[in-house]
Amino acid sequence: LSKKLVRDYGYVHVSSGDFLRREISSGSKLGQQVQTIVDSGALVPDDLLIKLVLHQLEELGPSTQVLLDGFPRTVGQAEALTAHHRPVDQVLR
């Protein structure tokens, strides 16, 4: 379904998991921090994930139609999107 939305309707697919994996692969300071969290078996904390996703959305700009994959997963993440004028308007399962 996501490929169809991207192909036919111009959405940009933003995957939080892909983004985290890229950061880990890059060896950046952030990637090392994420790797440590993942290696411990913990989930990446909301504040860090929110910061990463919001940064990515800012780069895309406010008029870009975005298909978020793996985000938001918590009420706090959804509230952060709304607070930054990117409310969730559809949920696909």
C-alpha positions as CSV (number, residue, x, y, z in Angstrom):
1,L,0.0,0.0,0.0
2,S,2.8,2.5,0.8
3,K,4.4,2.0,-2.5
4,K,1.1,2.7,-4.3
5,L,0.6,5.9,-2.2
6,V,4.2,7.0,-3.1
7,R,3.9,6.1,-6.7
8,D,0.3,7.3,-7.5
9,Y,-0.2,10.1,-5.1
10,G,3.2,11.7,-4.5
11,Y,3.6,10.9,-0.9
12,V,7.1,10.8,0.6
13,H,7.7,7.6,2.6
14,V,9.4,8.4,5.9
15,S,10.4,5.3,7.9
16,S,11.7,5.8,11.4
17,G,13.4,2.3,11.3
18,D,15.2,3.0,8.0
19,F,16.3,6.4,9.4
20,L,17.7,4.8,12.6
21,R,19.5,2.0,10.6
22,R,21.1,4.6,8.3
23,E,22.3,6.5,11.4
24,I,23.8,3.4,12.9
25,S,25.5,2.5,9.6
26,S,26.9,6.0,9.2
27,G,28.9,5.6,12.5
28,S,27.8,9.1,13.5
29,K,27.7,10.1,17.1
30,L,23.9,9.8,17.0
31,G,24.2,6.4,15.3
32,Q,26.5,5.2,18.0
33,Q,24.1,6.4,20.6
34,V,21.2,4.6,18.9
35,Q,23.3,1.4,18.5
36,T,24.0,1.4,22.2
37,I,20.3,1.6,22.9
38,V,19.4,-1.1,20.4
39,D,22.2,-3.4,21.7
40,S,20.8,-3.1,25.2
41,G,17.4,-4.3,24.0
42,A,15.7,-1.1,24.8
43,L,13.5,1.1,22.6
44,V,14.8,4.4,21.3
45,P,13.4,6.9,23.7
46,D,10.5,9.1,22.5
47,D,12.5,12.4,22.9
48,L,15.3,11.2,20.6
49,L,12.9,9.6,18.0
50,I,10.7,12.7,18.0
51,K,13.7,14.9,17.5
52,L,14.9,12.8,14.5
53,V,11.6,12.6,12.8
54,L,10.7,16.2,13.3
55,H,14.1,17.2,11.8
56,Q,13.4,15.0,8.8
57,L,9.9,16.5,8.4
58,E,11.4,20.0,8.6
59,E,13.8,19.2,5.7
60,L,10.8,18.0,3.6
61,G,8.9,21.2,4.2
62,P,5.3,21.8,5.4
63,S,3.5,21.2,2.1
64,T,5.0,17.7,1.5
65,Q,2.6,14.9,1.8
66,V,4.3,12.4,4.1
67,L,3.6,8.7,4.8
68,L,5.1,8.0,8.2
69,D,6.1,4.4,8.8
70,G,6.7,3.3,12.4
71,F,5.9,6.7,13.8
72,P,4.0,7.7,15.8
73,R,3.7,4.7,18.1
74,T,3.0,6.6,21.3
75,V,0.7,9.3,22.4
76,G,3.7,11.5,23.1
77,Q,5.0,11.1,19.5
78,A,1.5,12.0,18.1
79,E,1.3,15.0,20.3
80,A,4.7,16.2,19.2
81,L,3.6,16.0,15.5
82,T,0.5,18.1,16.3
83,A,2.5,20.6,18.3
84,H,4.7,21.1,15.3
85,H,1.8,21.5,12.9
86,R,2.1,18.0,11.4
87,P,-1.0,16.3,12.9
88,V,-1.8,12.7,12.0
89,D,-4.8,12.8,9.7
90,Q,-5.0,9.2,8.6
91,V,-4.0,5.9,10.1
92,L,-3.3,2.8,8.0
93,R,-2.9,-0.6,9.6
